């Protein structure tokens, strides 16, 4: 029995030494070619407009990428769980127009964010450039609807020339 225990210990030590021959790699902290961080952004508030008092509110952030894209991110609070909330960019200030400029992805009521991806991608930076600065020209707002079947606007926020950004970089 003593011989069996010694053989087992020797086998475990030998196995442990052989398995430790793997090379430990240091992490790579640089970004991939074409990747990077999002340095330019502008953010606007989205306020509750629901007459039934659901109090949906949050923020919409537009990012300018180095890949000639504008990324849109929406984060909402108090959304209705298990419902998909359509999000649209509409002409004019909040409450003034229902003519659609851009249909964004639906907001998942369980998370308060886009259902398909963290960002909605607009394939040019002209949209971003029209939001603020010397070339600001976008006369629009973002509206969040209760659902596909109920066109009650639960939250809305002015963007572009209709509002001052709450954050920018």
N, C-alpha and C positions, 0 to 999 in steps of 0.2 A: 504494500500500500504506500509506504514511504517512497519507494522507487517511482511509483505511478504519479505521485504528487510532484516530485522533482522533475520528472519528464514533462508534465503538464505545464509547470512554471517555465521551464526552459523553452518549450514550444511557444508559449504566449510571449515571452521576451523576444524570441527570434522573430516572430510574426510582427510584433510591434516595431522592431528595428527596421525590418524590410519595408513596412508600410510608411515609414517616416522619410523615405527617400524622395518623396514628391517635392518638387520645387515650389516654393511659396512665391507667388507673384504679387508685386505691389500694385495697388489700384491706379488706374489711369484717370487723372483729374482734368484732362483736356476734353474739348468737345470734338465730335466727328466733323469731317469736312462738310461745310454747308450748314452745320448746326450753330447753336449759340444761344444767347439769352435774349429775352425781349426787353429792350431798353426804352423804347418809345411807347407810351400809352396815354390814354385819356379816359377818365371814368366819370360817369354821370349817375345820379340817384334815380331810382325807380320808386315812386310813391304809390300807396294804396289808393284805389279809386272805387272799390267795390261798395255799392250801397248796402249790401247785406252785412258788411263789417268783417270780412275775412282777414283784413289787414295784411294783404300780401305786399311786401316791399323788398327792396334790395338795391342792386347796383349792376350796371352794364359797363364793361370795360372793353375798349378797342385798342388793339396792339398793332404796331407797324413792324413787319418782319423785314429781314434782309433778303428775303426770297420774293419780294414784290407781292406781298399778301397783306391783307388786313384780317386779323383774328378778332372774333367777337366772343366774349365770355359774359354770361349772365349768372348771377347768384341771387336767389330769392329766398325769403323767409315766409313762413306761414302758408305755403302752397298746400293744395289739397292732395293728400296721399292717394295713390292709385289713379290719379287723373293726369292726363297729358295736357299741358297748358300751351296753346299756340303762341308764338312770339313773332311780332311783325314790326318792321320799320315802316312808318307811315309818314306821308307829307304833312308839313305844317306843325304848329305847336299842338300839344296835347289837347284833345277835345275839339280841334278845328277841322280835321279832315280824316277821311277814311280811305283815301287813295293810297294803295300799297306801293312802296318803293322796293321792299325786299322782305321775303318770307324767311325767317330764321327757323332753325330746328325747334321742335317742341321742347318745353321745359317739363321734366319729370317731376310730378308733384311729390314724390317720395324723397327726392334729393334737393330740389330747388335749382337744379342745373340742367344743361342740355342733356337730352336722353341718349344721343348717339355718340357724342364726343365732348371733351372738355371745351373745345372751341368750335365755333362756326367759322368757316374759311370763306373770305371774299377774295377772289383771285387777282386783286390789284391793290395798290396803295392809294389810288385816287380817292377812294372812299374815306380812308383815314385822313388824307390831306384836306378833305372838304370839311372836317369836323372842327378844326380850330386853327389859330394862327392867322397869318396874313391872307391865306387862300381859303379861309373858312367861308363856305357858301351853302352848306347843307341845312335846309329848313325842314326839320323832321323831328319825330319822336318815336319811342319804342312803346308798344302796347302789348300787354300780356292778357290773354283771354282765358276765361274759366275752362272751356273745353272746345273740342271741334263742333259739338252739337249745341253749345250755349255760348253765344257771342257777347256775353257780359265781360266788359273789360275790368279785370280785378286789380291791375296795376299799370302805371304809365309813367314815362319820364321823357322830358325834352332832351334833345341832343343837338349838336351843331350850333347854329347861330341863335337857337332858342333858349340856350341854357349855359351857365357857367359850369365848367367841369368841377367836380369835387376833388379830383386828384389828377395830376398830369406829370409827365416826365419826358 
